[in-house]
């Protein structure tokens, strides 16, 4: 069972968080009116149980599909941030008929380079010996703009450190082995919104522009003065873009 916030009524949006984060990153998105927000914690993150086996990106997608079934949701918009975007693309490949549309947030379609993949496995070893702290310390500065208020930085730190070591290691291996979705993009036959913070250095605006150009009729929105967590950093601008898209 995935710990899930299921709130509001209207068009369904399944929000998939990034790594190493939790459903709490979408707290401000719950304010978007006219929407049933379905916001799970992925296995090993937030309040969901830790996986006791390796998972692929497709396994995460299937766990979310099961959740939609349990919640009696036939079709939903699927909104994924970063690693959540990798999983959203897996859902678009596996079960496009269950999707009203796709919202790709600060993410990319490409697989890891060999160097990035090697870095993931080095991180797995670090987490094994030292816990999630080194991963959090290395990633936190890239999540938000350097000018982000300290309270927001501390909120993100708290969310990241709530991740379990097993959850983080499982996600690292899944991301390292994820497929390249480049070939899928021109075949996506669904409404698509691509959102990116103009200061995102993890999945920069060039990634978003490339995806939007490859997906038929995709809409691209760039959020100013926001980094990787554009939804947390500029919730008003972000929510307006999503609301316009889904209602
Ligand atoms: C994320 O925010 O989910 C991660 O930065 C994704 C990644 O490491 O590729």
py3Dmol code that shows the C-alpha trace and the ligand (Angstrom):
import py3Dmol

protein = """\
ATOM      1  CA  UNK A   1       0.000   0.000   0.000  1.00  0.00           C
ATOM      2  CA  UNK A   2       1.310   3.421  -0.874  1.00  0.00           C
ATOM      3  CA  UNK A   3       0.672   6.235   1.581  1.00  0.00           C
ATOM      4  CA  UNK A   4      -1.497   8.592  -0.457  1.00  0.00           C
ATOM      5  CA  UNK A   5      -3.172  11.951  -0.102  1.00  0.00           C
ATOM      6  CA  UNK A   6      -6.432  11.893  -2.076  1.00  0.00           C
ATOM      7  CA  UNK A   7      -8.037  15.292  -1.869  1.00  0.00           C
ATOM      8  CA  UNK A   8     -10.494  17.486  -3.780  1.00  0.00           C
ATOM      9  CA  UNK A   9     -12.928  16.665  -6.542  1.00  0.00           C
ATOM     10  CA  UNK A  10     -12.873  17.200 -10.285  1.00  0.00           C
ATOM     11  CA  UNK A  11     -10.335  16.272 -12.948  1.00  0.00           C
ATOM     12  CA  UNK A  12      -7.968  13.677 -11.530  1.00  0.00           C
ATOM     13  CA  UNK A  13      -4.247  14.437 -11.353  1.00  0.00           C
ATOM     14  CA  UNK A  14      -1.803  11.787 -10.172  1.00  0.00           C
ATOM     15  CA  UNK A  15       1.237  13.662  -8.838  1.00  0.00           C
ATOM     16  CA  UNK A  16       4.508  11.671  -8.825  1.00  0.00           C
ATOM     17  CA  UNK A  17       7.323  13.128  -6.753  1.00  0.00           C
ATOM     18  CA  UNK A  18      11.041  13.138  -7.583  1.00  0.00           C
ATOM     19  CA  UNK A  19      14.089  11.720  -5.841  1.00  0.00           C
ATOM     20  CA  UNK A  20      14.869  11.661  -2.941  1.00  0.00           C
ATOM     21  CA  UNK A  21      11.670  13.443  -2.025  1.00  0.00           C
ATOM     22  CA  UNK A  22       8.075  12.671  -1.068  1.00  0.00           C
ATOM     23  CA  UNK A  23       4.487  13.677  -1.748  1.00  0.00           C
ATOM     24  CA  UNK A  24       5.048  16.657   0.558  1.00  0.00           C
ATOM     25  CA  UNK A  25       6.668  18.576  -2.296  1.00  0.00           C
ATOM     26  CA  UNK A  26       3.187  18.947  -3.829  1.00  0.00           C
ATOM     27  CA  UNK A  27       1.562  20.509  -0.725  1.00  0.00           C
ATOM     28  CA  UNK A  28       0.927  23.818  -2.537  1.00  0.00           C
ATOM     29  CA  UNK A  29      -0.485  22.099  -5.616  1.00  0.00           C
ATOM     30  CA  UNK A  30      -3.366  20.784  -3.462  1.00  0.00           C
ATOM     31  CA  UNK A  31      -4.692  24.356  -3.680  1.00  0.00           C
ATOM     32  CA  UNK A  32      -5.428  24.034  -7.420  1.00  0.00           C
ATOM     33  CA  UNK A  33      -9.245  24.052  -7.521  1.00  0.00           C
ATOM     34  CA  UNK A  34     -11.469  21.745  -9.569  1.00  0.00           C
ATOM     35  CA  UNK A  35      -9.022  18.857  -9.235  1.00  0.00           C
ATOM     36  CA  UNK A  36      -8.957  15.541  -7.398  1.00  0.00           C
ATOM     37  CA  UNK A  37      -5.331  15.377  -6.303  1.00  0.00           C
ATOM     38  CA  UNK A  38      -3.929  11.869  -5.881  1.00  0.00           C
ATOM     39  CA  UNK A  39      -0.503  12.212  -4.317  1.00  0.00           C
ATOM     40  CA  UNK A  40       1.315   9.044  -3.250  1.00  0.00           C
ATOM     41  CA  UNK A  41       4.650   8.533  -1.557  1.00  0.00           C
ATOM     42  CA  UNK A  42       6.697   6.171  -3.725  1.00  0.00           C
ATOM     43  CA  UNK A  43       7.984   3.001  -1.986  1.00  0.00           C
ATOM     44  CA  UNK A  44      10.709   3.884   0.525  1.00  0.00           C
ATOM     45  CA  UNK A  45       9.884   7.615   0.529  1.00  0.00           C
ATOM     46  CA  UNK A  46       7.742   9.706   2.859  1.00  0.00           C
ATOM     47  CA  UNK A  47       5.364   7.417   4.705  1.00  0.00           C
ATOM     48  CA  UNK A  48       5.260   4.488   2.272  1.00  0.00           C
ATOM     49  CA  UNK A  49       6.792   1.161   3.229  1.00  0.00           C
ATOM     50  CA  UNK A  50      10.321   0.426   2.131  1.00  0.00           C
ATOM     51  CA  UNK A  51      10.676  -1.987  -0.798  1.00  0.00           C
ATOM     52  CA  UNK A  52      12.390  -5.264   0.072  1.00  0.00           C
ATOM     53  CA  UNK A  53      13.383  -5.964  -3.538  1.00  0.00           C
ATOM     54  CA  UNK A  54      14.865  -4.071  -6.480  1.00  0.00           C
ATOM     55  CA  UNK A  55      12.429  -2.142  -8.644  1.00  0.00           C
ATOM     56  CA  UNK A  56      12.537  -0.845 -12.203  1.00  0.00           C
ATOM     57  CA  UNK A  57      10.946   2.400 -13.317  1.00  0.00           C
ATOM     58  CA  UNK A  58       8.211   0.234 -14.841  1.00  0.00           C
ATOM     59  CA  UNK A  59       7.662  -1.417 -11.426  1.00  0.00           C
ATOM     60  CA  UNK A  60       7.057   2.012  -9.871  1.00  0.00           C
ATOM     61  CA  UNK A  61       4.626   2.732 -12.738  1.00  0.00           C
ATOM     62  CA  UNK A  62       2.771  -0.545 -12.089  1.00  0.00           C
ATOM     63  CA  UNK A  63       2.536   0.241  -8.352  1.00  0.00           C
ATOM     64  CA  UNK A  64       0.872   3.552  -9.270  1.00  0.00           C
ATOM     65  CA  UNK A  65      -1.449   1.840 -11.718  1.00  0.00           C
ATOM     66  CA  UNK A  66      -2.522  -0.455  -8.892  1.00  0.00           C
ATOM     67  CA  UNK A  67      -3.133   2.612  -6.730  1.00  0.00           C
ATOM     68  CA  UNK A  68      -5.361   4.157  -9.425  1.00  0.00           C
ATOM     69  CA  UNK A  69      -7.315   0.893  -9.528  1.00  0.00           C
ATOM     70  CA  UNK A  70      -7.737   0.873  -5.732  1.00  0.00           C
ATOM     71  CA  UNK A  71      -8.958   4.471  -5.908  1.00  0.00           C
ATOM     72  CA  UNK A  72     -11.355   3.638  -8.766  1.00  0.00           C
ATOM     73  CA  UNK A  73      -9.735   6.152 -11.077  1.00  0.00           C
ATOM     74  CA  UNK A  74     -10.173   5.150 -14.686  1.00  0.00           C
ATOM     75  CA  UNK A  75      -8.257   8.022 -16.310  1.00  0.00           C
ATOM     76  CA  UNK A  76      -6.054  10.738 -14.867  1.00  0.00           C
ATOM     77  CA  UNK A  77      -3.595  13.421 -15.809  1.00  0.00           C
ATOM     78  CA  UNK A  78      -0.198  12.138 -14.766  1.00  0.00           C
ATOM     79  CA  UNK A  79       2.180  14.811 -13.466  1.00  0.00           C
ATOM     80  CA  UNK A  80       5.733  13.715 -12.696  1.00  0.00           C
ATOM     81  CA  UNK A  81       8.630  15.760 -11.382  1.00  0.00           C
ATOM     82  CA  UNK A  82      12.116  14.594 -12.376  1.00  0.00           C
ATOM     83  CA  UNK A  83      12.238  10.889 -11.375  1.00  0.00           C
ATOM     84  CA  UNK A  84       8.445  11.199 -11.249  1.00  0.00           C
ATOM     85  CA  UNK A  85       8.658  12.256 -14.903  1.00  0.00           C
ATOM     86  CA  UNK A  86      10.606   9.098 -15.760  1.00  0.00           C
ATOM     87  CA  UNK A  87       7.769   7.106 -14.177  1.00  0.00           C
ATOM     88  CA  UNK A  88       5.100   9.220 -15.916  1.00  0.00           C
ATOM     89  CA  UNK A  89       6.755   8.438 -19.257  1.00  0.00           C
ATOM     90  CA  UNK A  90       6.685   4.734 -18.357  1.00  0.00           C
ATOM     91  CA  UNK A  91       2.932   5.005 -17.700  1.00  0.00           C
ATOM     92  CA  UNK A  92       2.472   6.791 -21.032  1.00  0.00           C
ATOM     93  CA  UNK A  93       4.241   3.885 -22.730  1.00  0.00           C
ATOM     94  CA  UNK A  94       2.486   1.106 -20.763  1.00  0.00           C
ATOM     95  CA  UNK A  95      -1.084   2.408 -20.354  1.00  0.00           C
ATOM     96  CA  UNK A  96      -1.748   5.504 -22.514  1.00  0.00           C
ATOM     97  CA  UNK A  97      -5.474   4.665 -22.437  1.00  0.00           C
ATOM     98  CA  UNK A  98      -5.503   5.385 -18.676  1.00  0.00           C
ATOM     99  CA  UNK A  99      -4.135   8.893 -19.167  1.00  0.00           C
ATOM    100  CA  UNK A 100      -5.993  12.123 -19.805  1.00  0.00           C
ATOM    101  CA  UNK A 101      -2.673  13.809 -20.387  1.00  0.00           C
ATOM    102  CA  UNK A 102       0.887  14.204 -19.250  1.00  0.00           C
ATOM    103  CA  UNK A 103       2.565  16.945 -17.216  1.00  0.00           C
ATOM    104  CA  UNK A 104       6.350  16.676 -17.320  1.00  0.00           C
ATOM    105  CA  UNK A 105       7.970  18.804 -14.613  1.00  0.00           C
ATOM    106  CA  UNK A 106      11.712  19.490 -14.468  1.00  0.00           C
ATOM    107  CA  UNK A 107      12.521  16.154 -16.029  1.00  0.00           C
ATOM    108  CA  UNK A 108      13.953  14.632 -19.177  1.00  0.00           C
ATOM    109  CA  UNK A 109      13.358  11.757 -21.576  1.00  0.00           C
ATOM    110  CA  UNK A 110      16.920  10.523 -22.001  1.00  0.00           C
ATOM    111  CA  UNK A 111      18.579   7.643 -20.143  1.00  0.00           C
ATOM    112  CA  UNK A 112      21.656   8.061 -17.941  1.00  0.00           C
ATOM    113  CA  UNK A 113      25.012   8.514 -19.648  1.00  0.00           C
ATOM    114  CA  UNK A 114      27.562   5.830 -18.671  1.00  0.00           C
ATOM    115  CA  UNK A 115      29.211   8.363 -16.311  1.00  0.00           C
ATOM    116  CA  UNK A 116      25.892   9.256 -14.670  1.00  0.00           C
ATOM    117  CA  UNK A 117      25.062   5.564 -14.284  1.00  0.00           C
ATOM    118  CA  UNK A 118      28.418   4.939 -12.620  1.00  0.00           C
ATOM    119  CA  UNK A 119      27.764   7.894 -10.307  1.00  0.00           C
ATOM    120  CA  UNK A 120      24.444   6.327  -9.269  1.00  0.00           C
ATOM    121  CA  UNK A 121      26.152   3.070  -8.259  1.00  0.00           C
ATOM    122  CA  UNK A 122      28.821   5.021  -6.351  1.00  0.00           C
ATOM    123  CA  UNK A 123      25.973   6.782  -4.517  1.00  0.00           C
ATOM    124  CA  UNK A 124      24.429   3.395  -3.688  1.00  0.00           C
ATOM    125  CA  UNK A 125      27.717   2.413  -1.992  1.00  0.00           C
ATOM    126  CA  UNK A 126      27.825   5.742  -0.118  1.00  0.00           C
ATOM    127  CA  UNK A 127      24.253   5.285   1.139  1.00  0.00           C
ATOM    128  CA  UNK A 128      25.052   1.718   2.158  1.00  0.00           C
ATOM    129  CA  UNK A 129      27.928   2.886   4.362  1.00  0.00           C
ATOM    130  CA  UNK A 130      26.809   6.357   5.470  1.00  0.00           C
ATOM    131  CA  UNK A 131      23.025   6.567   5.077  1.00  0.00           C
ATOM    132  CA  UNK A 132      21.107   9.162   3.079  1.00  0.00           C
ATOM    133  CA  UNK A 133      22.926  12.201   4.511  1.00  0.00           C
ATOM    134  CA  UNK A 134      25.708  12.471   1.869  1.00  0.00           C
ATOM    135  CA  UNK A 135      23.152  12.233  -0.954  1.00  0.00           C
ATOM    136  CA  UNK A 136      21.009  14.942   0.650  1.00  0.00           C
ATOM    137  CA  UNK A 137      23.993  17.227   1.219  1.00  0.00           C
ATOM    138  CA  UNK A 138      25.153  16.830  -2.388  1.00  0.00           C
ATOM    139  CA  UNK A 139      21.739  17.384  -3.969  1.00  0.00           C
ATOM    140  CA  UNK A 140      20.103  19.992  -1.774  1.00  0.00           C
ATOM    141  CA  UNK A 141      22.045  22.992  -3.187  1.00  0.00           C
ATOM    142  CA  UNK A 142      20.802  22.129  -6.698  1.00  0.00           C
ATOM    143  CA  UNK A 143      17.131  21.781  -5.793  1.00  0.00           C
ATOM    144  CA  UNK A 144      16.394  25.493  -5.311  1.00  0.00           C
ATOM    145  CA  UNK A 145      17.741  28.840  -6.497  1.00  0.00           C
ATOM    146  CA  UNK A 146      20.718  30.127  -4.465  1.00  0.00           C
ATOM    147  CA  UNK A 147      18.433  32.966  -3.364  1.00  0.00           C
ATOM    148  CA  UNK A 148      15.745  30.613  -1.961  1.00  0.00           C
ATOM    149  CA  UNK A 149      14.566  31.483   1.566  1.00  0.00           C
ATOM    150  CA  UNK A 150      16.168  29.435   4.331  1.00  0.00           C
ATOM    151  CA  UNK A 151      12.751  28.174   5.488  1.00  0.00           C
ATOM    152  CA  UNK A 152      12.163  26.580   2.066  1.00  0.00           C
ATOM    153  CA  UNK A 153      15.672  25.069   2.010  1.00  0.00           C
ATOM    154  CA  UNK A 154      15.064  23.547   5.445  1.00  0.00           C
ATOM    155  CA  UNK A 155      11.659  22.219   4.361  1.00  0.00           C
ATOM    156  CA  UNK A 156      13.248  20.472   1.374  1.00  0.00           C
ATOM    157  CA  UNK A 157      16.070  19.142   3.563  1.00  0.00           C
ATOM    158  CA  UNK A 158      13.520  17.668   5.978  1.00  0.00           C
ATOM    159  CA  UNK A 159      11.623  16.007   3.128  1.00  0.00           C
ATOM    160  CA  UNK A 160      14.845  14.562   1.683  1.00  0.00           C
ATOM    161  CA  UNK A 161      16.157  13.236   4.993  1.00  0.00           C
ATOM    162  CA  UNK A 162      12.849  11.453   5.645  1.00  0.00           C
ATOM    163  CA  UNK A 163      13.726   9.053   2.782  1.00  0.00           C
ATOM    164  CA  UNK A 164      14.877   5.598   3.837  1.00  0.00           C
ATOM    165  CA  UNK A 165      18.297   4.300   2.767  1.00  0.00           C
ATOM    166  CA  UNK A 166      16.660   1.294   1.086  1.00  0.00           C
ATOM    167  CA  UNK A 167      14.202   3.545  -0.758  1.00  0.00           C
ATOM    168  CA  UNK A 168      17.038   5.776  -1.992  1.00  0.00           C
ATOM    169  CA  UNK A 169      19.207   2.829  -3.116  1.00  0.00           C
ATOM    170  CA  UNK A 170      16.287   1.214  -4.923  1.00  0.00           C
ATOM    171  CA  UNK A 171      15.489   4.461  -6.740  1.00  0.00           C
ATOM    172  CA  UNK A 172      19.137   5.047  -7.679  1.00  0.00           C
ATOM    173  CA  UNK A 173      19.366   1.620  -9.306  1.00  0.00           C
ATOM    174  CA  UNK A 174      16.014   2.052 -11.065  1.00  0.00           C
ATOM    175  CA  UNK A 175      17.069   5.423 -12.492  1.00  0.00           C
ATOM    176  CA  UNK A 176      20.466   4.051 -13.553  1.00  0.00           C
ATOM    177  CA  UNK A 177      18.774   1.327 -15.578  1.00  0.00           C
ATOM    178  CA  UNK A 178      15.813   3.341 -16.904  1.00  0.00           C
ATOM    179  CA  UNK A 179      15.132   3.156 -20.622  1.00  0.00           C
ATOM    180  CA  UNK A 180      15.600   6.055 -22.999  1.00  0.00           C
ATOM    181  CA  UNK A 181      12.164   7.470 -23.875  1.00  0.00           C
ATOM    182  CA  UNK A 182      13.291   9.549 -26.867  1.00  0.00           C
ATOM    183  CA  UNK A 183      11.583   7.260 -29.392  1.00  0.00           C
ATOM    184  CA  UNK A 184       8.309   7.397 -27.456  1.00  0.00           C
ATOM    185  CA  UNK A 185       7.874  11.173 -27.598  1.00  0.00           C
ATOM    186  CA  UNK A 186       6.738  11.621 -31.244  1.00  0.00           C
ATOM    187  CA  UNK A 187       4.144   8.863 -30.689  1.00  0.00           C
ATOM    188  CA  UNK A 188       2.541  10.377 -27.599  1.00  0.00           C
ATOM    189  CA  UNK A 189      -1.080  10.942 -28.484  1.00  0.00           C
ATOM    190  CA  UNK A 190      -2.211  12.887 -25.447  1.00  0.00           C
ATOM    191  CA  UNK A 191      -2.333  16.462 -24.189  1.00  0.00           C
ATOM    192  CA  UNK A 192       1.075  17.307 -22.781  1.00  0.00           C
ATOM    193  CA  UNK A 193       2.406  20.179 -20.703  1.00  0.00           C
ATOM    194  CA  UNK A 194       6.133  20.549 -20.086  1.00  0.00           C
ATOM    195  CA  UNK A 195       7.175  22.803 -17.188  1.00  0.00           C
ATOM    196  CA  UNK A 196      10.692  23.831 -16.211  1.00  0.00           C
ATOM    197  CA  UNK A 197      12.331  26.333 -13.899  1.00  0.00           C
ATOM    198  CA  UNK A 198      14.639  28.673 -15.797  1.00  0.00           C
ATOM    199  CA  UNK A 199      17.337  28.050 -13.167  1.00  0.00           C
ATOM    200  CA  UNK A 200      17.095  24.244 -13.146  1.00  0.00           C
ATOM    201  CA  UNK A 201      20.627  22.835 -13.444  1.00  0.00           C
ATOM    202  CA  UNK A 202      19.679  19.163 -12.895  1.00  0.00           C
ATOM    203  CA  UNK A 203      17.256  18.969 -15.834  1.00  0.00           C
ATOM    204  CA  UNK A 204      17.867  22.322 -17.553  1.00  0.00           C
ATOM    205  CA  UNK A 205      15.459  24.278 -19.800  1.00  0.00           C
ATOM    206  CA  UNK A 206      17.185  22.793 -22.882  1.00  0.00           C
ATOM    207  CA  UNK A 207      15.876  19.341 -21.854  1.00  0.00           C
ATOM    208  CA  UNK A 208      12.341  20.694 -21.536  1.00  0.00           C
ATOM    209  CA  UNK A 209      12.552  22.503 -24.895  1.00  0.00           C
ATOM    210  CA  UNK A 210      13.796  19.335 -26.604  1.00  0.00           C
ATOM    211  CA  UNK A 211      10.934  17.252 -25.153  1.00  0.00           C
ATOM    212  CA  UNK A 212       8.313  19.867 -26.020  1.00  0.00           C
ATOM    213  CA  UNK A 213       9.608  20.036 -29.595  1.00  0.00           C
ATOM    214  CA  UNK A 214       9.452  16.249 -29.972  1.00  0.00           C
ATOM    215  CA  UNK A 215       5.960  15.699 -28.501  1.00  0.00           C
ATOM    216  CA  UNK A 216       3.100  16.558 -30.886  1.00  0.00           C
ATOM    217  CA  UNK A 217       1.288  19.753 -29.759  1.00  0.00           C
ATOM    218  CA  UNK A 218       3.044  19.909 -26.395  1.00  0.00           C
ATOM    219  CA  UNK A 219       2.862  23.181 -24.484  1.00  0.00           C
ATOM    220  CA  UNK A 220       6.034  24.480 -22.817  1.00  0.00           C
ATOM    221  CA  UNK A 221       5.950  26.744 -19.762  1.00  0.00           C
ATOM    222  CA  UNK A 222       9.122  28.188 -18.259  1.00  0.00           C
ATOM    223  CA  UNK A 223       8.900  29.368 -14.660  1.00  0.00           C
ATOM    224  CA  UNK A 224      11.149  32.326 -13.942  1.00  0.00           C
ATOM    225  CA  UNK A 225      13.491  32.426 -10.956  1.00  0.00           C
ATOM    226  CA  UNK A 226      12.967  28.768 -10.099  1.00  0.00           C
ATOM    227  CA  UNK A 227      15.320  25.792 -10.082  1.00  0.00           C
ATOM    228  CA  UNK A 228      14.590  22.019 -10.001  1.00  0.00           C
ATOM    229  CA  UNK A 229      11.633  22.260  -7.592  1.00  0.00           C
ATOM    230  CA  UNK A 230       9.835  24.914  -9.639  1.00  0.00           C
ATOM    231  CA  UNK A 231       6.477  23.880  -8.135  1.00  0.00           C
ATOM    232  CA  UNK A 232       7.691  24.651  -4.600  1.00  0.00           C
ATOM    233  CA  UNK A 233       9.666  27.730  -5.463  1.00  0.00           C
ATOM    234  CA  UNK A 234       7.016  29.512  -7.542  1.00  0.00           C
ATOM    235  CA  UNK A 235       3.742  27.788  -6.608  1.00  0.00           C
ATOM    236  CA  UNK A 236       1.462  30.588  -7.866  1.00  0.00           C
ATOM    237  CA  UNK A 237       2.922  30.674 -11.394  1.00  0.00           C
ATOM    238  CA  UNK A 238       3.181  26.889 -11.461  1.00  0.00           C
ATOM    239  CA  UNK A 239      -0.392  26.307 -10.281  1.00  0.00           C
ATOM    240  CA  UNK A 240      -1.765  28.832 -12.776  1.00  0.00           C
ATOM    241  CA  UNK A 241      -0.080  26.962 -15.648  1.00  0.00           C
ATOM    242  CA  UNK A 242      -1.459  23.597 -14.478  1.00  0.00           C
ATOM    243  CA  UNK A 243      -4.946  24.935 -13.828  1.00  0.00           C
ATOM    244  CA  UNK A 244      -5.106  26.502 -17.295  1.00  0.00           C
ATOM    245  CA  UNK A 245      -3.999  23.214 -18.800  1.00  0.00           C
ATOM    246  CA  UNK A 246      -6.356  20.829 -17.016  1.00  0.00           C
ATOM    247  CA  UNK A 247      -9.578  22.849 -16.666  1.00  0.00           C
TER     248      UNK A 247
END
"""
ligand_1 = """\
9
LIG
C 14.996 13.891 -9.156
O 14.825 15.053 -8.759
O 14.074 13.068 -9.191
C 16.373 13.472 -9.555
O 17.207 14.578 -9.638
C 16.353 12.765 -10.852
C 17.688 12.249 -11.262
O 18.601 12.155 -10.429
O 17.845 11.886 -12.442
"""
view = py3Dmol.view(width=600, height=400)
view.addModel(protein, "pdb")
view.setStyle({"model": 0}, {"cartoon": {"style": "trace"}})
view.addModel(ligand_1, "xyz")
view.setStyle({"model": 1}, {"stick": {}})
view.zoomTo()
view.show()
